[in-house]
């Protein structure tokens, strides 16, 4: 099954999950959003994707390269959030916007591939 078929779009699934966070605190939304985005990147690549893997990821999926700067920032925010490293914080709204952009690109990728 092609990983971008209607029933299996990782970024679209992540977007639905990010939108369904009623009652959660901002901190919970950010933590959950970062996890869901990481899960989506792993699913798209078919393997774990870490910050150091992003250049290769974008080589494999040039359709997503338009978001390279924001994705790199998201990975840095994740390292800061979960591992105490220095990095830029992200708000849940920023994660939703990034995920929406990736989900739209994901849908277009499906149309161009067999």
N, C-alpha and C positions, 0 to 999 in steps of 0.2 A: 504494500500500500504506500503510495506516494505520501511523504510526510506533510504535504500541504493540502491534502484533500479536505473537503469541507468538514468532515468529522474529526480531523486531526490537525488543527492549526494551533501550534503551541502558544504563539503570541495572542491569538484571539481568545484562547482559553484563559491565559493569564489576565487579559483585559476584563473578561467577565468576572473573574475572581476578585480583581482589584476594585471593581465597581460594587461588588457585593460585600461591603465591609461596614454595613450599618451597625452603629453601637460600639465600634472599635475606636480606641484612642488614636491620635495621630501617630504616636510611637508604634503602636501595633500595626497600623496601616502601612507605615514605612517598612518595618521589619518584614511583614508578610509580602509586601510588594516586591521588595528586593529578592526574597526567596522565590517568589513566583517567576520573576524575570530570569533569575538564574536557571530555574527548571526549564523555562522556555528555550533559553540558549542551549542547554544540554540536549533537549529534545531535537531541536533543529539540527545541531551538529552531529547528533548520534553518539556523543561522547561528552565528558565533562569539559567545560570551557572556563578558563580562568583568565585574569587580566592579561597575563603574558601570552595567552593563546589568541587574543583578539586580532592581531595582524593576519594570522592564518585563517581565522574564521571569516574575516572580510574578503580574503582572497577566494575562499570557497563559495561565499554568498555575497557577490558584489552588489546584488540588489538591495542589500541592507547597509551598504557602505555610507549612504547618505547620513546615517545616524551615528557614525563612528565617534564623533566628539561627545555626544550625549551618552552613548553606551560606555565609552571609556570613563566618563564622569560617574556613571551609575556603578561601574565596577569599583572605582575608587571610593565611592560613598559606602558601598557594601563592605569593603575592607575596613573602613573607618568604623562602621556601625558594629560589625561582628568581631573584629580582631583588634580594635583599639588603635589602628594605624591612623596617621594623619591623612585627612582627605576631606573633600567637600561634602557637607550634608545635603540630602535631597528631601524634599517635601513629598508627601503622598500624591499631591496634584501633579507634580513634575513626573512622577513615575507613571501616572495614568496617561499623561500626554505622550510620553515616550513610547509606552506600550501600545497606545492607539496608532501612532505612526508606524511602528513595527508591524502591527496587525494588518494595517492597510497594505503595506509592502508585501507582506506574506500572502495576502489574497491575490495580489497582482502576479507574484511568483508562480502561483498555482496555474494561472491562466497561460503563462508562457512555457511551462514545462509539461512534458507528456504525462 
